[in-house]
Amino acid sequence: MDAEAKNRAYDELLGELGSLLEGIEDPVAVMASTVAVIHHKLPYASWTGFYRVVDHDLLRIGPYQGPVGCLEIAFETGVCGAAARQERTQVVADVHAFPGHIACDPTSRSEIVVPVRDSQGDLTAVLDVDSRQPAAFDSADQRGLELVAETLRAHL
């Protein structure tokens, strides 16, 4: 998808999420619904899901779609851990070149991970999207998924 097509997809996705999540404050329902919308709107996504913060330095798998993921990830390891530790989005064109990458799915080639904060502003999870395509994610994905994370704040 080119940037223009991605921007249209994210506009549609955000509109759909806004309607779908209206009045919903159950974090599991919010995360599961968000994952379903993202996974079906982005044809290059092979794995889409959340890793929830369960301790000050540990993430545990939350709602997701795709092959089985890692059940737990320490903040010190992997792209998800880096996003949680640094509290900033990670866009990785080649996951095999990322120091400390965890190969939960050996067919994954690129990844984007966005920190997700709750209504108080505390890190509550990371949103992880993988692709079997190299360099599948770009600034359009970063912008779109960061807007998704911001939309979720009111519901978490």
PAZAPA-4460 file (N, C-alpha, C; in steps of 0.05 Angstrom, whole numbers, plus 32768, in hexadecimal, padded with zeros to 4 digits):
% residues 156
    n_x    n_y    n_z   ca_x   ca_y   ca_z    c_x    c_y    c_z   seq   type   mol
   8011   7FE8   8000   8000   8000   8000   8012   8019   8000     1      M     A
   800A   802C   7FF0   8019   8046   7FF1   800F   8057   8008     2      D     A
   801C   806D   800D   8016   807E   8025   7FF9   8088   8023     3      A     A
   7FF0   8090   800B   7FD5   809A   8008   7FC0   8085   800F     4      E     A
   7FC4   806D   8006   7FB2   8056   800C   7FB2   8050   8029     5      A     A
   7FCA   8051   8035   7FCC   804C   8052   7FBD   8061   8062     6      K     A
   7FC1   807A   805A   7FB3   8090   8068   7F94   808C   8066     7      N     A
   7F8A   8084   804F   7F6E   807F   804C   7F65   8068   805E     8      R     A
   7F75   8053   805F   7F6F   803C   8070   7F6E   8044   808D     9      A     A
   7F81   8054   8096   7F81   805C   80B2   7F6A   806F   80B8    10      Y     A
   7F62   8080   80A5   7F4B   8092   80A9   7F32   8081   80AD    11      D     A
   7F2F   806C   809C   7F18   805A   809F   7F19   804B   80B9    12      E     A
   7F30   8041   80BF   7F35   8031   80D8   7F2E   8042   80F1    13      L     A
   7F37   805B   80F1   7F32   806C   8108   7F14   8073   810B    14      L     A
   7F07   8077   80F4   7EEA   807C   80F5   7EDB   8064   80FF    15      G     A
   7EE3   804D   80F6   7ED6   8034   80FF   7EDA   8030   811D    16      E     A
   7EF3   8035   8126   7EF9   8031   8143   7EE9   8045   8154    17      L     A
   7EE7   805E   814A   7ED8   8072   8159   7EBB   8069   815E    18      G     A
   7EAE   805F   8149   7E93   8056   814C   7E91   803C   815D    19      S     A
   7EA2   802A   8157   7EA2   8010   8165   7EA6   8012   8183    20      L     A
   7EB9   8023   818B   7EC1   8024   81A7   7EB1   8039   81B7    21      L     A
   7E9F   8047   81AB   7E90   805B   81B9   7E82   804F   81D2    22      E     A
   7E88   805A   81E9   7E7C   8052   8202   7E88   8038   820E    23      G     A
   7E9C   802D   8202   7EA8   8014   820B   7EC1   801A   821C    24      I     A
   7EC1   800F   8234   7ED8   8014   8246   7EE5   7FFA   8250    25      E     A
   7EDD   7FE3   8245   7EE8   7FCA   824C   7F02   7FC6   823C    26      D     A
   7F1A   7FC6   8249   7F33   7FC5   823A   7F36   7FAD   8228    27      P     A
   7F2C   7F96   8230   7F2E   7F7E   821F   7F1D   7F81   8206    28      V     A
   7F05   7F8B   8209   7EF4   7F8F   81F1   7EFF   7FA4   81DF    29      A     A
   7F0B   7FB9   81EB   7F17   7FCF   81DB   7F2F   7FC4   81CB    30      V     A
   7F41   7FB5   81D9   7F58   7FAB   81CB   7F51   7F96   81B6    31      M     A
   7F3F   7F84   81BC   7F37   7F6F   81A9   7F2A   7F7C   8190    32      A     A
   7F19   7F8F   8194   7F0C   7F9C   817D   7F1F   7FAC   816D    33      S     A
   7F32   7FBA   817A   7F46   7FC9   816C   7F57   7FB8   815B    34      T     A
   7F60   7FA1   8166   7F71   7F8F   8157   7F62   7F84   813E    35      V     A
   7F49   7F7D   8141   7F3A   7F72   812B   7F38   7F87   8114    36      A     A
   7F32   7FA0   811B   7F30   7FB5   8107   7F4A   7FB9   80F9    37      V     A
   7F60   7FBC   8108   7F7A   7FC1   80FC   7F82   7FA9   80EA    38      I     A
   7F80   7F92   80F4   7F89   7F7A   80E6   7F7B   7F76   80CB    39      H     A
   7F62   7F7E   80CA   7F53   7F7B   80B1   7F55   7F93   809F    40      H     A
   7F5D   7FA9   80A8   7F61   7FC1   8097   7F7C   7FC3   808B    41      K     A
   7F90   7FB5   8097   7FAC   7FB7   808D   7FB3   7F9C   8080    42      L     A
   7FB2   7F9A   8066   7FB7   7F80   8059   7FD4   7F76   805D    43      P     A
   7FE6   7F87   8065   8002   7F7F   8068   8008   7F76   8085    44      Y     A
   7FF4   7F77   8097   7FF7   7F6F   80B3   7FF4   7F50   80B5    45      A     A
   8009   7F44   80C0   8007   7F27   80C4   8001   7F20   80E1    46      S     A
   8007   7F32   80F3   8001   7F2F   8110   7FFA   7F4B   811B    47      W     A
   7FE5   7F4C   812A   7FDC   7F66   8135   7FD2   7F60   8151    48      T     A
   7FDE   7F6E   8165   7FD5   7F69   8180   7FE1   7F7C   8194    49      G     A
   7FD8   7F78   81AD   7FE2   7F87   81C3   7FF3   7F76   81D6    50      F     A
   8007   7F82   81E1   8015   7F77   81F8   8010   7F8A   820F    51      Y     A
   8004   7F80   8224   7FFC   7F90   823B   8013   7F92   8250    52      R     A
   8015   7FA9   825C   8028   7FAC   8272   801C   7F9E   828A    53      V     A
   802A   7F89   8295   8020   7F7B   82AC   8033   7F7E   82C4    54      V     A
   804A   7F89   82C0   805D   7F8F   82D5   806D   7FA6   82CB    55      D     A
   807E   7FB2   82DC   808D   7FC9   82D4   80A0   7FC4   82BD    56      H     A
   80A6   7FAB   82B7   80B8   7FA4   82A1   80B0   7F8B   8292    57      D     A
   8096   7F86   8291   808D   7F6E   8283   8073   7F73   8274    58      L     A
   8073   7F69   825B   805B   7F6A   824A   8050   7F4E   8247    59      L     A
   8035   7F4C   8246   8028   7F32   8242   8014   7F35   822B    60      R     A
   8012   7F21   821B   8001   7F22   8203   7FE5   7F28   820B    61      I     A
   7FD8   7F38   81FA   7FBC   7F3F   81FE   7FAD   7F36   81E5    62      G     A
   7F96   7F42   81DF   7F88   7F3A   81C7   7F99   7F3E   81AE    63      P     A
   7F98   7F2A   819C   7FA7   7F2C   8183   7F9A   7F1C   816E    64      Y     A
   7FA3   7F20   8155   7F9B   7F0F   813E   7FB5   7F08   812F    65      Q     A
   7FB6   7EEF   8126   7FCD   7EE6   8117   7FD7   7ECC   8125    66      G     A
   7FEF   7EC3   811D   7FFA   7EAB   8129   8000   7EB0   8147    67      P     A
   8004   7E9A   8156   8009   7E9C   8172   8022   7EAF   8177    68      V     A
   801F   7EC1   818A   8034   7ED3   8191   8043   7ECB   81AA    69      G     A
   8058   7EDA   81B0   8066   7ED5   81C9   8053   7EDC   81E0    70      C     A
   8054   7ECC   81F5   8041   7ED1   820B   804A   7EE8   821D    71      L     A
   8064   7EEA   8221   806F   7F00   8232   8088   7F0B   8225    72      E     A
   808C   7F25   8228   80A4   7F33   821E   80AE   7F46   8233    73      I     A
   80C7   7F44   823A   80D3   7F56   824D   80D9   7F71   823F    74      A     A
   80D8   7F86   824E   80DE   7FA1   8243   80FA   7FA2   8237    75      F     A
   810C   7F90   823F   8127   7F91   8235   812B   7F84   821A    76      E     A
   8116   7F76   8210   811A   7F67   81F8   8106   7F6E   81E2    77      T     A
   810E   7F6A   81CA   80FD   7F6D   81B3   80F3   7F89   81AD    78      G     A
   80E5   7F8B   8197   80DA   7FA4   818E   80C4   7FAE   81A1    79      V     A
   80B3   7F9B   81AB   809E   7FA3   81BE   80AB   7FAD   81D8    80      C     A
   80BF   7F9F   81E1   80CD   7FA8   81F9   80D9   7FC4   81F6    81      G     A
   80E5   7FC9   81DF   80F1   7FE4   81DA   80DC   7FF9   81D9    82      A     A
   80C5   7FF4   81CD   80AF   8008   81CD   80A5   800E   81E9    83      A     A
   80A2   7FF9   81F9   8099   7FFD   8215   80AE   800B   8225    84      A     A
   80C7   8003   8223   80DD   800E   8233   80E1   802C   822C    85      R     A
   80E1   8032   8212   80E7   804D   8209   80CD   805E   8207    86      Q     A
   80B6   8051   8209   809C   805D   8207   809A   806E   81ED    87      E     A
   80A4   8062   81D7   80A1   806F   81BD   809E   805A   81A8    88      R     A
   8092   8062   8192   808D   804F   817C   80A7   8045   8170    89      T     A
   80A6   802B   8169   80BD   801E   815C   80B3   8015   8140    90      Q     A
   80C1   801F   812B   80BB   8016   8110   80D4   8007   8106    91      V     A
   80D1   7FED   8101   80E8   7FDC   80FA   80E4   7FD0   80DE    92      V     A
   80F5   7FD8   80CC   80F3   7FCF   80B0   80FB   7FB2   80AD    93      A     A
   810F   7FA9   80BD   8119   7F8E   80BC   811D   7F84   80D9    94      D     A
   810A   7F74   80E2   810B   7F6B   80FE   8123   7F5A   8104    95      V     A
   812E   7F4C   80F0   8145   7F3B   80F4   815E   7F4B   80F9    96      H     A
   815E   7F65   80F3   8175   7F76   80F8   8172   7F86   8112    97      A     A
   815B   7F83   811F   8156   7F91   8138   8163   7F82   814F    98      F     A
   8175   7F90   815E   8182   7F82   8175   816E   7F78   818A    99      P     A
   8170   7F5F   8190   815F   7F53   81A4   8143   7F4C   819A   100      G     A
   813F   7F4C   8180   8125   7F44   8175   811D   7F28   817E   101      H     A
   8104   7F26   8185   80F9   7F0C   818D   80E9   7F01   8175   102      I     A
   80F0   7EEA   816C   80E3   7EDE   8154   80CB   7ECD   815C   103      A     A
   80B6   7EDA   8165   809D   7ECB   816C   8092   7EBE   8153   104      C     A
   8093   7ECD   813D   808A   7EC3   8123   80A2   7EC5   8110   105      D     A
   80AF   7EAF   8109   80C7   7EB1   80F8   80C2   7EBC   80DC   106      P     A
   80A9   7EBE   80D4   80A3   7EC9   80B9   809F   7EE7   80BA   107      T     A
   809F   7EF3   80D1   809C   7F10   80D3   80B6   7F1D   80C9   108      S     A
   80B2   7F33   80BA   80C9   7F41   80AE   80CC   7F5D   80B8   109      R     A
   80B5   7F6B   80BD   80B5   7F86   80C7   80A0   7F8A   80DC   110      S     A
   80A2   7FA0   80EB   8091   7FA3   8103   808F   7FC0   810A   111      E     A
   8077   7FC7   8116   8074   7FE1   8122   8067   7FDD   813D   112      I     A
   8070   7FEA   8152   8066   7FE8   816D   8061   8003   8178   113      V     A
   8049   8008   8182   8041   8022   818C   8039   8020   81A9   114      V     A
   8044   8031   81BA   803C   8032   81D7   801F   803B   81D9   115      P     A
   8010   802F   81EC   7FF4   8036   81F1   7FF1   803E   820E   116      V     A
   7FE6   8055   8212   7FE2   8060   822D   7FC5   805F   8235   117      R     A
   7FC0   805D   824F   7FA4   805D   8259   7F9B   807A   825D   118      D     A
   7F83   807E   8267   7F78   8098   826A   7F88   80AA   827E   119      S     A
   7F98   809E   828F   7FA9   80AD   82A2   7FC5   80B3   8295   120      Q     A
   7FCA   80A9   827E   7FE3   80AE   8271   7FF9   8099   8277   121      G     A
   7FF2   8084   8285   8005   806F   828C   8007   805B   8275   122      D     A
   801F   8051   8270   8023   803C   825C   8013   8023   8265   123      L     A
   8001   801A   8254   7FF0   8003   825B   7FF5   7FEB   8249   124      T     A
   8000   7FF1   8230   8004   7FDB   821D   8015   7FE6   8206   125      A     A
   801C   7FD4   81F4   8027   7FDC   81DA   8016   7FCE   81C5   126      V     A
   8012   7FDD   81AF   8004   7FD2   8198   8019   7FC9   8184   127      L     A
   8018   7FB0   817D   802D   7FA4   816C   8020   7F9A   8152   128      D     A
   802C   7FA2   813B   8023   7F99   8121   803B   7F8F   8112   129      V     A
   803A   7F76   8109   8050   7F69   80FA   8047   7F65   80DD   130      D     A
   805B   7F62   80CC   8056   7F5D   80B0   806A   7F48   80A5   131      S     A
   8062   7F38   8093   8074   7F26   8085   8084   7F34   806F   132      R     A
   807C   7F4D   806A   808A   7F5D   8055   80A0   7F6D   8063   133      Q     A
   80B8   7F6F   8056   80CC   7F81   8061   80C4   7F9E   805E   134      P     A
   80CB   7FAE   8071   80C5   7FCB   8070   80A8   7FD2   806A   135      A     A
   8096   7FC3   8075   8079   7FC7   8070   806E   7FE1   807D   136      A     A
   807B   7FEA   8092   8071   8001   80A2   8080   801A   809D   137      F     A
   8072   8030   809C   807F   804A   8097   8072   8060   80A8   138      D     A
   8077   8079   80A1   806C   808F   80B1   804E   8090   80B1   139      S     A
   8041   8087   809C   8024   8086   809B   8019   8072   80B0   140      A     A
   8027   805B   80B2   801F   8048   80C7   8024   8053   80E3   141      D     A
   803B   8060   80E6   8041   806B   8100   802C   8080   8108   142      Q     A
   8026   8092   80F6   8011   80A6   80FC   7FF6   8099   8102   143      R     A
   7FEE   8086   80F1   7FD4   8079   80F4   7FD2   806A   810E   144      G     A
   7FE6   805A   8114   7FE5   804A   812D   7FE8   805A   8146   145      L     A
   7FF7   8070   8144   7FF9   8082   815B   7FDE   808F   8160   146      E     A
   7FCF   8096   814B   7FB4   80A0   814E   7FA1   808B   815A   147      L     A
   7FA4   8072   8152   7F95   805D   815E   7F9A   805C   817C   148      V     A
   7FB4   805C   8184   7FBB   805B   81A0   7FAF   8072   81AF   149      A     A
   7FAF   808A   81A3   7FA4   80A1   81B1   7F86   809E   81B3   150      E     A
   7F79   8093   81A0   7F5C   808E   81A1   7F55   807B   81B8   151      T     A
   7F66   8067   81BD   7F61   8053   81D1   7F63   805E   81EE   152      L     A
   7F72   8074   81F1   7F76   807F   820D   7F5C   8083   821C   153      R     A
   7F48   808D   820F   7F2F   8092   821D   7F20   8079   8225   154      A     A
   7F28   8062   821A   7F1A   8049   821F   7F29   8036   8231   155      H     A
   7F42   803E   8239   7F52   802C   8249   7F57   8037   8265   156      L     A
***
